[in-house]
Amino acid sequence: MSDNDYITTKIQVLEGFEAVRRRPGMYIGDVEEDGLHEMVDGLFAHVLEHVSDQPNTHVHVTLHENQSITVANNRALPTKPYKDTGQPLFDVLFQTIYGGSPYSKKLWTLNYAVLNALCIQTHVNTWIDGKQWSRTYICGSPASEIKVDQHPTAEWPQGTRVTCKPDIAIFLSNRFQEERIKERCQHLAALSPDSQFTFTNEEGESETFHYPQGLEALLNSPPNGSLLHFQAKTEDFALEVYAQVQDSPKHTLRTFMNNKPMPQGTHIQGFFHGLLAAVRQVTQQPSAELDQLYGVDAVLRLESLNDSWQPHALRSIGDQKIFHWIKEQTLLACQQPAAQRFLSSVYVATF
């Protein structure tokens, strides 16, 4: 057998839902707990893309006893006919891999069709102007006709409700972790101060998260007199940091890249090296070391401002340019008079 014969017989071309269902790790990372939650996180991402255009966004997240999950929000999906097929656009979004977001030109959020492909059943309901469109899918493929009828009076004049159940044939476990989903709702409410998230568990117990103060709400303890807050921006990235010194010598950090938790990377290293540089210069402690920084309680958010895809943006956290830029911005912030109490508290010669 020649090399060419081997190539032509071994190569498989996977398209559409088949590609997602046979290679789910390419889309959600893995088929374990992380991948399961990454899949449903795509629903949150689409909702949050339009928060700046529509303040007072409400998101309701409900876990059900049968291990399905419902995400509802007060924004309707587009229902106009698609120019090529005449299908309502929401239906195109749920059946087209790489179909993008209905609210943004950015393509780096996990799209609806990927979620649809990975679920044994998905039910979509969207309403606006008194009309309601709905359809059910099984393993990504339509299982019902598109139904259009009058929408009864509801809490929101327009909105969307998506209920999906992960396919146990794909995932090693299809059980969502209540605390993980609830924490994600809490984080997203702080990352988008104009939004409100309500989480309801399997027992019907609900909790609402709304943080007009933004990232400050995610500090491990209530703000104290040592609070440091600063923002910075370039053509490609925006940075916001809240930091204070807490009673415990251990550091507590919550860091995000494009609204996603990012607990490791040069963005964190840059922040701490900036603090160290400030301690050495501003407080005149040239021999200070990183392990002498005491109990930093911080929330850091780094956001990509260009239209690059998410994988490119996430790779940037390993970029030395990001390290040096965040280090420089942290040092500049700590040189301001308002940062003096923070600096005097964050460094101790021994502890």
C-alpha positions in Angstrom: 0.0 0.0 0.0 1.4 3.4 -1.0 1.4 6.4 1.3 -1.3 8.0 -0.8 -3.5 4.9 -0.5 -3.2 5.0 3.3 -4.1 8.7 3.4 -7.2 8.3 1.2 -8.5 5.3 3.2 -7.9 6.6 6.7 -9.0 10.2 6.4 -12.6 10.9 7.6 -14.4 14.1 6.8 -16.8 14.9 9.6 -19.4 17.6 9.2 -22.1 19.3 11.2 -23.4 17.6 14.3 -21.5 14.4 13.6 -18.2 16.3 13.9 -19.3 17.7 17.3 -20.7 14.4 18.7 -17.7 12.3 17.7 -15.1 14.9 18.7 -16.7 16.9 21.5 -13.3 17.6 23.2 -12.5 19.9 20.3 -15.4 22.2 21.3 -15.8 21.9 25.1 -12.4 20.5 26.2 -13.5 17.2 27.6 -16.6 15.1 28.3 -16.2 15.1 32.1 -17.5 17.7 34.6 -15.5 20.6 33.1 -16.8 20.0 29.6 -20.3 19.6 30.8 -20.3 23.0 32.5 -18.4 24.6 29.6 -21.2 23.5 27.3 -24.0 25.2 29.3 -21.7 28.2 29.9 -22.1 29.0 26.2 -25.8 29.9 26.9 -24.6 32.5 29.5 -22.0 33.9 27.2 -24.5 34.7 24.4 -26.8 36.5 26.9 -24.0 38.6 28.3 -22.8 39.8 24.9 -25.7 42.2 24.7 -25.8 43.5 28.2 -24.2 46.8 27.2 -26.9 47.3 24.5 -29.8 46.3 26.8 -29.4 47.2 30.5 -31.4 45.4 33.1 -30.8 42.0 31.6 -32.4 39.2 33.7 -31.2 35.6 33.5 -33.0 32.7 35.2 -31.1 29.4 35.6 -33.0 26.3 36.8 -31.7 22.9 37.5 -34.3 20.1 37.1 -34.5 16.7 38.8 -34.0 14.9 35.5 -30.6 16.6 35.1 -31.8 19.0 32.4 -31.1 22.7 32.8 -33.1 25.8 31.7 -31.6 29.2 30.9 -34.1 31.9 30.3 -33.5 35.6 29.7 -35.4 38.8 28.7 -34.0 39.0 25.2 -35.6 37.4 22.1 -33.7 35.4 19.5 -34.0 36.7 16.0 -37.1 35.2 14.2 -36.8 36.8 10.7 -36.5 34.4 7.8 -32.9 33.5 6.8 -32.2 34.8 3.3 -31.0 31.4 1.9 -33.6 29.0 3.4 -36.5 31.0 4.7 -36.0 29.4 8.2 -36.4 31.6 11.2 -33.0 32.7 12.2 -33.1 31.2 15.7 -33.6 27.8 14.0 -30.5 28.4 11.8 -28.5 29.3 14.9 -29.4 26.0 16.6 -28.6 23.9 13.5 -25.5 25.6 12.0 -22.1 24.9 13.5 -20.0 28.1 13.6 -23.2 30.1 13.1 -21.9 32.7 15.6 -23.8 34.7 18.1 -27.2 36.3 17.4 -26.1 39.5 19.2 -22.5 40.0 18.2 -20.1 39.8 15.2 -17.7 38.0 17.5 -17.5 34.2 16.8 -15.5 33.1 19.8 -18.4 32.1 22.0 -19.6 28.5 22.0 -22.5 28.6 19.6 -26.0 27.2 20.1 -25.6 24.4 17.6 -22.7 22.9 19.5 -24.8 22.7 22.7 -27.7 21.4 20.6 -25.5 18.6 19.2 -24.3 17.5 22.6 -27.8 17.2 24.2 -30.2 14.3 23.9 -33.0 16.9 23.8 -33.1 20.7 23.5 -36.3 22.7 23.6 -36.2 26.4 22.4 -38.8 29.0 23.1 -38.5 32.6 22.0 -41.1 35.3 22.1 -41.5 39.0 21.0 -44.4 41.2 20.0 -47.0 38.8 21.4 -45.8 35.9 19.3 -44.0 32.8 20.4 -41.7 30.5 18.3 -40.7 27.1 19.6 -39.0 23.9 18.4 -37.6 20.7 19.9 -34.4 19.0 18.8 -33.0 15.5 19.5 -29.2 15.2 19.3 -29.2 18.4 17.3 -31.7 17.4 14.7 -35.3 18.8 14.6 -37.8 16.6 16.4 -40.8 18.8 15.8 -42.1 21.4 13.4 -41.5 25.1 14.2 -44.6 26.2 16.2 -45.7 29.8 16.1 -48.6 30.9 18.3 -49.7 33.7 20.6 -47.6 34.2 23.6 -49.6 34.6 26.9 -48.8 37.5 29.2 -45.4 36.8 30.8 -42.9 38.4 33.2 -41.0 39.8 30.2 -42.5 41.2 26.9 -39.7 39.5 25.0 -37.4 36.6 26.0 -35.9 33.3 25.3 -36.0 30.0 27.2 -33.7 27.1 26.4 -34.0 23.8 28.1 -31.5 21.1 27.4 -30.5 17.7 28.7 -26.9 16.5 28.1 -26.5 13.3 26.3 -25.3 10.6 28.6 -23.9 8.7 25.6 -21.3 11.5 25.2 -20.7 12.7 28.8 -19.2 10.5 31.4 -21.6 12.1 33.8 -24.6 14.3 33.0 -25.0 15.6 36.5 -24.6 19.4 36.9 -22.9 20.5 40.1 -25.3 22.9 41.9 -22.6 24.9 43.7 -20.6 25.3 40.5 -23.6 26.6 38.5 -24.6 28.9 41.3 -21.0 30.3 41.7 -20.9 31.0 38.0 -24.2 32.9 38.2 -22.7 35.0 41.1 -19.5 35.7 39.1 -21.4 36.7 35.9 -23.7 39.0 37.9 -20.6 40.9 39.2 -18.9 40.9 35.8 -22.0 42.5 34.3 -23.4 44.9 36.9 -26.5 45.7 34.7 -27.6 42.1 34.8 -29.4 40.0 37.4 -29.1 36.2 37.7 -31.6 34.0 39.6 -30.6 30.4 40.3 -33.1 27.8 41.2 -32.0 24.3 42.4 -33.7 20.9 42.0 -35.6 21.5 45.3 -37.1 24.8 44.0 -35.0 27.0 46.2 -34.0 30.2 44.5 -31.2 32.8 45.0 -30.8 36.1 43.1 -27.5 37.8 42.4 -27.3 41.4 41.5 -24.2 43.5 42.1 -24.4 47.1 40.9 -20.9 47.6 42.4 -19.4 45.2 39.9 -16.3 43.2 40.6 -15.9 44.6 44.1 -18.7 42.2 45.1 -16.4 39.3 44.5 -13.8 40.2 47.1 -13.4 37.5 49.7 -14.3 39.9 52.5 -16.1 43.3 52.8 -14.1 46.2 51.5 -11.8 47.8 54.1 -9.7 50.9 54.2 -6.9 49.2 52.2 -9.0 48.9 49.0 -7.1 49.5 45.8 -9.0 49.9 42.5 -7.6 50.7 39.1 -8.4 50.3 35.4 -6.3 50.4 32.2 -6.8 50.0 28.5 -4.9 49.5 25.3 -6.2 49.0 21.7 -6.4 45.2 22.4 -7.1 44.8 26.1 -8.9 46.3 29.1 -7.9 45.6 32.7 -9.8 46.2 35.9 -8.5 45.3 39.4 -9.9 45.4 42.9 -7.4 44.5 45.7 -7.2 44.8 49.4 -5.3 43.2 52.3 -7.2 40.6 54.3 -6.5 39.1 57.8 -5.3 35.8 56.5 -1.7 35.6 55.1 -2.9 33.5 52.2 -3.8 35.2 48.9 -7.4 34.9 47.5 -7.7 35.7 43.8 -10.5 35.6 41.4 -9.3 36.3 37.8 -11.2 36.3 34.6 -10.4 36.5 30.9 -13.4 37.6 28.7 -15.7 36.7 31.5 -14.3 33.2 31.9 -12.4 32.1 35.1 -8.7 32.0 34.4 -6.8 31.0 37.6 -3.4 30.8 36.0 -1.4 32.9 33.5 1.0 35.7 33.1 -1.8 38.2 34.0 -1.5 37.0 37.6 2.2 37.0 37.6 2.3 40.5 36.2 0.0 41.7 38.9 2.1 40.3 41.8 5.3 41.5 40.2 3.8 45.0 39.9 2.9 44.9 43.6 6.4 43.8 44.4 8.0 46.6 42.3 5.7 49.1 44.1 6.7 47.8 47.5 10.4 48.1 46.6 10.1 51.6 45.1 7.3 53.4 46.9 7.9 52.0 50.4 11.6 51.9 49.9 12.0 48.2 50.6 14.5 47.1 47.9 15.0 43.7 49.5 11.3 42.7 49.5 10.4 39.4 47.9 7.1 38.0 46.5 6.7 35.6 49.5 6.6 38.7 51.8 3.4 40.0 50.3 0.7 39.4 52.9 -2.9 38.2 52.3 -3.8 39.8 49.0 -7.6 39.6 48.3 -8.1 40.5 44.7 -10.4 40.3 41.7 -8.8 40.8 38.3 -10.5 41.0 34.9 -8.8 41.1 31.6 -10.8 41.6 28.4 -10.0 41.3 24.8 -11.3 44.4 22.9 -10.7 43.2 19.3 -12.7 40.7 17.3 -10.2 37.9 17.5 -11.5 34.5 18.4 -11.4 33.4 22.0 -8.6 30.9 21.6 -6.3 33.7 20.4 -7.4 35.8 23.4 -6.9 33.1 25.9 -3.4 32.4 24.5 -2.6 36.0 25.2 -2.5 35.3 29.0 0.8 33.5 28.3 2.2 36.4 26.5 5.1 38.3 28.1 3.6 41.5 26.7 0.6 41.0 28.9 2.9 40.3 31.9 4.9 43.5 31.4 1.8 45.6 30.7 -0.1 44.5 33.8 3.0 44.8 35.9 3.5 48.4 34.7 -0.2 49.3 35.3 -0.1 47.8 38.8 3.0 49.8 39.6 1.5 53.0 38.3 -1.7 52.5 40.4 0.3 51.8 43.5 2.3 55.0 43.1 -0.9 57.0 43.6 -1.6 58.6 47.1 -4.8 56.6 47.5 -2.7 53.3 47.4 -0.5 54.1 50.4 -2.6 52.3 53.0 -2.7 49.2 50.7 1.0 49.2 50.2 1.8 49.7 53.9 -0.4 46.7 54.7 0.6 44.3 52.0 4.2 44.0 52.9 5.6 42.6 56.1 9.3 41.6 56.6 8.3 38.4 58.3 5.0 36.6 59.1 
